Structure formats: structure tokens, C-alpha cells
């Protein structure tokens, strides 16, 4: 019997992993990451402020927008069962999925409420309309100013401090 190449074995195992949807009670890890039955799930197509990230409110004072997003998502889920449809794995080994609670797409809910941004690099604009709606209505981060989460992470990786990485001359009004 010939040995099975490792790449083929990994492909087979990953297809088994994605064969079933995830369903159950979720723990909110941060604004765009959940955990169900010990599996970390990254919400597809959106990017929420990081837990340590600060935004400025309409009063121009900094607040913990990343923590606010996680808290608001947890309150919205309200311990109700979550259904997730896995799509892929990210670079950290998390399952990337679209998830819903009582039929509401969590990514869309986050973006519509100004708690996360449509991430066109991955979403191909799926949540563009929801983001436009949130911006027009001045919900969530759109009430003040913020740095896009992907730029905030890049700043932190370059040894920036959360307060300094959270403010940018190009922040949104």
C-alpha cells in the first residue's frame, strides 16, 4: 500500500471539517470572532475594531470601540443559538464563516450598526449597502472618528501603542 501524500490527507481532513455547519451557543471573543464548541470562528467579510482599539465619539473623546463592539454583539446574540456556515480557514487556523442568529446575518448586523466595516478585500462589497446606511445614519463608529481595524493592526505590529495607533490624521469625520 502506498503512503498518502500529506497534502492530500490535509485536503481530505479540511473538507471533512467544512462538511457540517456549526451550530450552538457562542462565546464572543471579540467583535468579529466567536467560539462555538471550542472552535474559533472569524466572521467572514467584516472587520471590527480590535479589543484594545480606541475610537473618538461625537464628543471627540476616546472610547474603547473594540470592547464596545464585542459587548454589543454579545448583547445582540443574547445566548441564543448561532448557526455558522464555514467557508475557509484563516492564517491563524480559525474557521472563517458566515453566522446568523434567528436568521440575522451577524456580519451584516455589525456593519449596519456601525460596529464593524465591510472588508471589500474579502467580502467583494457584500456589506457595502449596510455600511453606507450606517454611515448616513451616524451609527456606531460613524458618530465620530476611527482608524480602520486593518490599519490599526498594522500600526500595532510596527510597535505602536493602542492610543497612538487609534488616532490618525486621515480618520473619518
N, C-alpha and C positions, 0 to 999 in steps of 0.2 A: 504494500500500500504506500502510495506517495504522500509525503507530508503536504499539508495545505499551506500555501503561502500566507504569511502573516497579514498582508494587506487584504487578501480575500476573506480571511477569518474576521478581521475587524469590520469589513464592509457588511458581512453577514450579521455580525452581532449588532451593528448600528441599525440595520434595517429592522431587526427584532425590537430594538429599543423604541423605534418610532412607529411600530405596528399598532400600538394602542394609544388612545388618548389618555391624558392624566385627568383624574377627577378626584375631588376630595376637598377637605378643609385646608386652606392655605395659610401659611405664615408669611407676613410681609417682611422681607429682608431689607429692601429699600424701595424707592419709588418705582422702579421697573424690574424688580426681582422678587419672585415668590419662592416658597418651598412647599412642595406637596409630597407627603410620604418620603421625606428625606432627599427628594430630587430638587435641585435648584433650577428654576425656570426664569429665563430672561424674556421679558415681553418683547415680541417682535415689532419692529418698525417705529419704536418711540425711544426717546432718551429723556430721562427725568434728571433733575438736579441731584448731585451726589449728596450723601448724608451730611457731609461736612460743609457743603456749599452754602454760601450766603447770597441772597438777592436783596434788592432795595425795594421797599414798599412804596406806596404812593406818597408817604410822608418822608421819603428819601432815607429812612433809617434801615440798616441792615437787619435781616431776619433769616432764620435757618430754613430756607425754602426747600432744601432736600429733606430735612426732617419733617417739615410741614406736608410735603407730598406723600411721604410714607405713612404719616398719621392719617391723612385724608383718605388714602387708598384703603388702609385698614378699616377705617370707619365705614367706607362705602361697601366693602366686602361683608362686614358685619358677621363674620363667622359662617356665612352661607357657603354652600359647596361651590367650588370653582371647576370649570371644565376647560382643559387646555388641549390644543391640537399641536403637537410637536412638528417643527419644520426642519430644524438642524441643530448642530452643536456650535457654540461659540468658541473663541480661542481659549477660554478658561474652563471648558468642559461642561458649561451649563447648557441645558436644553433651551433652545430658542423656540417660542411657541406663541400662538395667539390664544388668549384666555378670555373666558367670559364668566359672568355671574348673572343668573337669571336672564340670560340672553343678551346682556350688555357687554360689548367688547371692551375689556379693561384698557387697552391702548387708546381706543377712541375716547373713552370716558376721561382718561388722564389728560389727553390733548384738549378736548372740548372744555375742560375745566381750568385750563391754563396751568396744569401741574406738570406737564411734560411737553416736549416738542416732537412734531413729526420728524422722523430721521430719514430724509429722502434717499440717503445713501443706501438704505436697506428697504425702506417702505415703498420706494418709487412713487412717493406722493400720496399714498393711501389715506393718510390723515390730514392732508393739506386743507381740505374744506373745514374740518373741525378746528384746525389751528387758526385759520382765518376768522372763524366765528368767535373763538376765544379772544383773539387779539382785538377784534372790533368791539367786543363787549367789555374788554378790560378785565378779564378774569385771571386769577392766579398771578403768575409771574408777569403777565401783561399789565398789571396795575402799576408797576414800577420799572425797574431795570434788572437785567440779569446777564450772565455770561453763558453761552451755550455749554451744556454739560461736557461735550466732547472737547471744547477749548479749555474748560476748567481742568479736566483730567490731564490734558497735555501740559498745562502750567504746573500742576502738582507733580507730575513725573519729572519736570525740569527743576525740582526742588523748591517750587513756590509754596507760599503759605496760604491756607484757605482764605483769609481775609483779603490778601493781595490778589489772589487768583480769581476772586469773586467779583472784583471791580475791573472794569475795562473802559477805556475811553470810547470804545465802539459799542458800549452797551445799548440796549434798546430802550427807547423812551417810554 
